[in-house]
Amino acid sequence: MVVKSNQQPEAELLLEKVLGQEVKIPNLFALCPFEVKVAPRSEKLEKEVELWRSRWITDPTDLKRNRVVDPCLFARAAAPDVELDDMITVAKWVAWIYYWDDAYDYGDFDGRTRDNVIHRKQTIELFYQSLYNKSPSSIDPATIAPGYLTAQSVHEWGAVVGENCVSDSLKDWTFKVFAESCTAIARIQHIFDSGKILDLETFWAIRHDSSASLPTLALVLYADKVAFPDWFFDHKLVRKAAELSCNIIWLANDIMSARNELQCKHIDNLIPLLVYHKGITPQEAVDESARMFHQMYLDFQDLLPQLLQLGEDRGAVDEMQSYIKDCKTTCSGILHWHYHIKRYLPWQPGMDLDSVYVRLGDEDVRK
């Protein structure tokens, strides 16, 4: 459900309440102490991602924004142990999803409901063909997604996944969570255009998908080249672990990206929504989000014995251990990445993690 039918004035009042407010960002590493491992920098990795950008991103502002995201650091931290070619695929996924999502965040589809629908459908169809076509590399993306480079560019890395994925169950799950993420991101845009403010329950359900955390985990699992059995991604315990990992990731992102989201005048973030629905201050909203974040970590830890027992019972010990490892490295790697890129926080190596402050809605914190 969505609260109230004509919410634009209240959205503006909410923005006035939170914009310019300074908040302290909790030390999220202390609340989710998974081990962090980062692969060394790779000239080939950087070059391949930049070549991908040169083929697909034509606008100078979009190009600058995508470079700031640093997909290579993301891949080196979230998938530190995979082969370089597979790490390149993860990095291209990250470059692509930020290119695609930023088209919504920075206004490309504001007020363009029909284009929003077409863009989403063409992206999902092209990714499906990239995964399942008998010869995915032979596809011309412009025939499936004419007019949208953001959609066409999914094919370059999607076809690699289609040709090289060693697990049919993982490929099917990857498509499912990819399509759900694209749909949720587009839905958020539609709601934003209408000026409505989501209730917390609906927001939580949409944010689970719009964060793209699950397809990110899927790409890390793909890169790890594990032949998961057919039953794996249908099992409730495996799905629960994925859900908890997803929640860890998007809660961290909402805490650390609130400044950036509010700069775009977007209220599809947990911090302003908690302020609105619970009548609390922005700092209290950050602190409550951090408590939720920590609880997801504790719940994941509590789930581990059941996951390991499931692996033993089903003869999939190695696969389950790899899955658990990849859930952890995806979470810890993305957390590490958030602290190190210019998009989110004014933190730099050597600074105290307990003394990080941002002013909500400010311009980029590090030029």
Secondary structure, DSSP 8 states (H G I E B T S, - for coil): -EE-S--HHHHHHHHHHHTT-EEEE--HHHHS----------HHHHHHHHHHHHHH---HHHHHHHHHH-HHHHHHHHSTTS-HHHHHHHHHHHHHHHHHHHHHHTTTTTT-HHHHHHHHHHHHHHHHHHHHSSSGGG--HHHHSTT-HHHHTHHHHHHHHHHH-S-HHHHHHHHHHHHHHHHHHHHHHHHHHHT-EE-HHHHHHHHHHHT-HHHHHHHHHHHTT----TTGGGSHHHHHHHHHHHHHHHHHHHHHHHHHHHHTT---SHHHHHHHHH---HHHHHHHHHHHHHHHHHHHHHHHHHHHHHHHHTT-HHHHHHHHHHHHHHHHHHHHHHHHSTTT----TTS-TT-EEEETT-S-S--
